[in-house]
Amino acid sequence: MLMSGSASLYEKRKGVYPKAVDGFYRRLKWAIMAVTLAIYWGTPWLRWDRGPYAPDQAVLVDLAHRRFYMFAIEIWPQEFYYVAGLLIMAGIGLFLVTSAVGRAWCGYACPQTVWTDLYQHVERFVDGDRNAQLRLAKAPWSAAKIARRIVKWSVWLGIAFVTGGAWIFYFADAPTLQREFWSGTAAWQAYATTFVLTATTFVLGGFMREQVCIYMCPWPRIQTAMLDEKSLVVTYKHWRGEKRGSLKKAEARPGAFGDCIDCNQCVAVCPTGIDIREGPQIGCITCALCIDACDKVMAQVGRPRGLIDYCTQDDAEAEQKGSEPRPVLKTLLRPRTIAYFAIWAGIGAAMLFALGARERLEISAQQDRNPIFVRLSDGAIRNAYTVKLRNMQARPRPMEVGLTGLPGGRIWTDAGSRENAAATVRTTVPADSVAKLRIFLTLPSGGPARQDFRFTVRAIDREGGSASEPARFERP
């Protein structure tokens, strides 16, 4: 039990104020940020012509009608295994990326990373770079400081609002929902979702930042199982950098110090505030900004780049012994990554094949159980069934329902009469919907008590297609 005045078990958070840096990895992060934000904010506004009977939004999660649209692909509720397959591919893709290049997802494309990076750029624009931010944080509250905070937080809040607002457009027609949202006629769920996502984006991206990566996210703990001695990770080459010493000391005592001049630029640019020179840490998201900072310093002091670099443990040990590092392609193409890629590609290929081969019509049949059968006046036996025809096309389709495995069977619907009974019945199923038919089936009384057969449905249009469903005919 802690007594009053005893030390706290929890370290107080130290503010992280990353310094701006330029270099290959910083420009790569800019490019990935631009692409990911453009995809997130722009996708709901893309149009895709599916005909007059289906929505024209390219990507739409239509909860009201239980549909998921993605360009030319339409997923019905009973086809949710396609969504499950995409989630499995995403998981295996994370394993593949992590085993190959460490936490590259965390460093470049994770939403928390992207929005935190965006917020930090806004902060630099308003408050200045690292040193100016540190001075402002320590300065007493004044009119100028309050004004800067209001401007910065207002821009953050605006970014958070358009972030939360963009999410709801994936679940309804974007232009229509936008008009309803601003006119106050949208569903309450739209306002509630926007509020929650605005608040979480504002807090997580603006104030919690690296705490989300270090404490809240489970992936840093899981990733250790994905990494091995052949994974490319951001590495400080201690054999080359130690013993650390300033440039003046190194010039005064040649050979007594390593290449690291202890400038702390790698720490200053880190978005999570770690020191990469202390080795692998849970806070490292492998964004590689420390590589840009260190390479710039090495160029200024006339020493070779790569003191901090992407490197595998095996290559680091070989380089320490004087060997040349292996080509990056050879590092990436190894049994583990090839196996992950084969599994990932195999699942994707199987899903594409299933999508291409699937029929866009279905039939299901349920026999009436009360009564199971009816004896008609001429002695024939009648069974009744509820047959559902599913049209998964964005246009009405004429269909013909028939029987197989039941010679002499005659059917009619409750819209007709026994005098019109035939081997088949025809109907038109509306676009993207299910039609329910009550079908009566008769056979002579002589025969087995139970007789299995199949209902069949055939699309009688240019595209064609067929499906069948097992059923049973009951006699006394």
N, C-alpha and C positions, 0 to 999 in steps of 0.2 A: 504494500500500500504506500502510495506517495504521500509524504508529509508536506505541509505547507512550506514553501520556500525551496523545495527540492527541484532539481533540474527537470525540465520537460523532456518527455520521450520523443517529441516531434520537433524537427528543425523548422524554424521559421523560413518561409519562402523568401528567397533573394530574387529581386527583380532582374529580369534578363533583357538587356537592351542590345540586340545584335547590330553590329556595324555593317554598313553597306559595303559590298565588295563586287568587283567585276571579274569575269573569267568565264571559261567554257561552261562550268557547271551552273554558274549563276544564269547565264544566258539560256542554258537548257531548262532550268527551272522556270524562267520567264516564258519560254515557248510552251512548256507543258501546262503552266497555269493558264495561258491564253486559250489553249485548245480545250482544256477541261471545263473552264468557265463558259466558253462559247457553246460547248455541247450541252452543259447543264441549263443555261439560260435560253439557248436557241432552239433546242429540240422540240419543245411543245408547240412552236409556231410553224414547224415544217408541215406541209400538206402532202397528202397521198391520195390519189383518186381511186376509190374503191367502188365507184358506181353510185347510183342514186339511193341505194338502200342501206348504206353503211357510212359511218363517220369518215371524214376526210383528213383527220389528224394523223400524222405519220406514226407517232408513238402515243398510245392512249391506254390507260388502265380504266376500263369502263366498268366500274363496280355495279352500277345500276342494272346493266344487262349481262353482267358476269362474263366479260370479254377482255382479252388483252390483245392489242394491236401493235405490231411493230413492222412498219412499212408493208410488205406484201404478206406478212405472216399474221394469221389470226389464231389465237389460242382460246379454246373453250374450257369451261371448268373441268370437264372430264379429261382434258389434255394437260393438266397441271404438271404432269411429269416432265414436260418440256421446260417449264420454269425451274423445276427441281434440277434438271440437267444443267441448265445455265448456272445455277448456284454451285453445283458440284464443280463445273468447269472453272468458276471464279475461284473456288477454294484451291483446286489443284494448280491453277495459274499462280496464285500467291505462293504455294509451295515451290513451284518452278522458279519464280523470280527470286525468292529468298535464298534457295539453295544455290542459285547462280551468282547473284549480285547483292546478297544481303537484303537489308531493309529498303530496297529501292522504292517500293510502293509507299512506305512511310515518308521517305525523303522527297518524293516528287509528285505523287498523284493522290495521296490520301486527302479526303476533304478537309480534315483538320489542318493538315499541312498547307493546303492551297489557300484556305481562307485566313489562316494565321499569317501566312506570308503576305497576303494582300493587305491585311490590317497593319502589318509592320511597315509596309511601304507608305501607307497613309500616315502612320505615325511619324515617319522620317520627314514626310512632306510638310507636316504641320509643326512638329517639335524640333526638327533637325536630326542630325545623325547621332550616333551613340553618345558622344561626349556632351552634346547639347541636351540630350534626354536625361542623362545622369544629373547634370546641373539643375535642370528644371525639376526633376523629382525631389532633389534635396532643398530646393528653394522654398521659402515660405509662400503661403497662398497670397496671391495678389490679383489685381484686376487682369493683368496680362496673362497670368497662369490660368485663371478661371476661363478667360476667353479662349485660350488654346485648347483647354480640356473640352469646352463646349463644342468647338469646331470639330475636334477630332472625334469625340463621341457621337456627334451628329452624323458625320460621314460614316462611321462604323455602323450606326443604327440604320442609315439608309441602305448600306450594303446588306445588312442582316435582313432588312425588310424585303428587298428584292430577291434575296435568297429564299426566305420562307415563302414569299408569294409565288416564286417560280415553281415550287414543288406542287402546289395545288393544281397547276395547269396540266399536269400529267394525268389527272383524274377526271377531267371534263374538257369540253371544247374550249381551247384557250381564249379566242376572241370573245366568245359568248360569256365565259366566266369572268373575264376582265370587265366587261360592261356591267355585269350584275354585281361584281365586287364593289366597284366605285359608286354604283347607284344604290347600294345598300340592300339589294334584293337577293344576294347569293345565300346559299345555305349556311347555317351557323357553323357547320363543320369547317367550311372554308376559312372563316375568320379565326376560329379556334386554332386550326392547324398553322395558319400564318403567324399568329401570335406566339405559339409555342416555339416554332422554328426560328422566328426572329429573335426571341429571347435567348435560346440556346446558342445560336450563331454569335450573337453579340457577346455573351458571357464567355463561351468557350474560346472563340477566336480572339477576343479583345483582352480578356483578363486572365484566363486560366492557361491558355497556350501550352507551354511545355508540360504542365501538370497533367494534361489529358494524355499526352504521350507516355509519360513516366508512370503515372499512378492509375489512371482510369482505363487505358486501353490494354486488353489482354494479349495483344499480338507480340509485344516485346518478350513476354514470357514464353509464348508458343514458339517463337522463331528459333530459339536455341536448339530445338529438335531438328530444324531444317538446315542449320549451318553445320559445316564440317571444315576440315583443314584445306579443302579445295574451293571454298566459296570466296568470291571476290568481296572484300569489305574494305572500308576506309581504314587505313593502317598508318600509324606513326612508326617509322623505321628507327627504333631506338639505338641500334648499333651504329647508325650513321649520325644521329642527332646528339647523342650523349658523349661526353659531358657537356651540359649547356653552359654557355657563356656569352656575354655581350660581344659585340663586334670589336670594341676596343680591347677587351681582354684577349680575344682570339688573335688580333693583330700583334698584341704585345708578346703573346706566348704561342707561336705557331705550333700546331700539332697537339696542343694541350686540351683543346675543346673540339666538340663535334660541330656539325653544321647548324644546329639549332641555336639561334642567338637570343632565345628567351624573350622574343618580342611580344608574345601573347596574342598575336593577331589571329591565330587559329581559335582561341577562346573568345575573342571579341566578336567574331562573325558567327559563332555557333548559335542557332536559334533556340537550343535547349540549355545553353550555358555550360556545357561540359568541357573538359580539357582532354582532347583526343590523345595527348601524350601519356595519359594515365592508363591507356589500354582499352580493350573492348568494354563498353558500358551500356546499361539498359537505356540510358538517355540518348545514345547516338542513333539518329534516324538515317544515317548515311546520305545526307543531302550533299556532301562533298564540298560545301562552301569553304571548309578549312583547307581543302586542297588548293582552291583558287587563291586564298589569302597567303598560304605558305609559298606557292609557286611565285607569286608576285614578289614576296620578300627575297626569295632565293635569287631571282633575277636581279634585284636591286643590289645585292651583296656579292654578285658574281659567282654563285654556287649553283650546281645542277639542280633542276627541279626534281620533284618526286620524294622529298623528305616525308611528306604525307601524301599517300596515293592509294588508289584502289589496288589491292594486292591480296593474294591468298596466303594462308599460313605456310603452305609448302614452298611457294615462291619466295616468301620473305626469308625463310631459313636458307634456301638455296642462294639467294642474293647476298645474304650475310656471309656465306662461304665463298663468295666471289663469282658465282654462276650468273648467267644472263637469265632474266625472267622469261617465262614461256609466253608465246603469243596469246592474246586475249581469246581468240577463237578456240584454241586448243584447251584453254582453261574452262571455257563454257561448255564445250562438247565433251562430256564425260558420261559414264553409264547412268549416274543418278539423274542428271538433268535430261538426258535422252529418254529415260524411262518416264519421268514426269511428263515430258512433252508428248511421248507416244500415247500415254493414257489420256491426256488432255485432248489431243487431236483425235483419238479414237472415239471419245464421247461426242465430240463435235461432229465427226463424220457420220456417226450413227444417228444423231439427231437430224442432220441434214437429209440423210436417206429416208428416215421415217417421215419427215415433213414432205418430202417429194413424193412418197409412195402412199400417203394416207388418203383415204376416200373422204370426200366432203359431204357424204350423206350417211346416216345411221338409222337403224331401226331397232326398236325394243318392243316386246310384247308381254302382256300379263294376262293370264287367264282369270275369268271371273270364277270365284269359288262358292258363290251362293246365289243360285244353285250351280253345281259343277256342270250339269248338262240338263237339257230339256228335251222330252220326247214330243215330237210334233204329231199332228193329227194323222199324217200318213205313215207314221212309224219311224220316220227319220230322226236322227239325233242331232241336236244343235248345241254347240258350245259358243260362248261369247268371249271376246278378248278386247282388251284396250291396247291398241297399237300406237306407238309414237314414232313419227317420222321426223328426223332432224335434218334440216337443210343448212349446211355450213357454208353456203355461198351467199354473196352479197346481191342476189337477185332471186326472184321466184323461180321455182323449178317444178315442172310437171313430173309426177312419179306414178309408177304402177306397182301395186302390191299384189303378190301372188303366193303360191304354195309350191313346195317341193317335198316329195316323199309321201304324198297323200293323194293317191289316184282317186278321182271321182269327187273330190272335195269342191264345194261351191261356197262362195263368200259374197256378202253384201254388207253395206254399212247401215247405220241407223237412219241415215238420210234417205235410203231406198227401201226396197221390200224384197221378199224372197222371190217374187216373180222375176226380179232383175238379177238374181244370183248368177254368177259366172266364175270362171277360174281366176279372174283378176278383177281388181277395182282400181280406178284412177282418181287421182286428186292432185291439186297444186299446193305446194307448201310455200308459204311466204318466205321472203328473203331473210336469211340469218335468224331462223326461228324454228320452233318445234310445233308440228301439227299432230293433234290427237284424234284418232279414229276409233270408233267402237265398231268392231267387225264381228259379224255372225258367220259361223262355219257349220255346214251340215254335211252328214254322211249317212248312208244307210245303216240300219240298226245292227245288221250282222257284221261281226268283226271282233277284234280283240278289245279288251276293256280299256287298254291304254295303247296309244299309237303315237310314236314320236314323228315329228315332221319339222319343217322350217318355214317361217314366213320369209319372203324375199321382197326386196324393194329394188326397183330399177328406175333410174332417171331417164326419161324419154325426151331428152334434148340432145343437142349436138355434142355436148361434153360427155354425156353418159355417166356410167358408174353404177355400182350395185352393192348391196349388203344383205345379210340374212341374219335371222335370229331363231334359235331353237324354241320349239313349243311342243305341247302335248294335247292330243285329242282324247277326251274321256267318254266312255260308253258305260251303260249299266253292267 
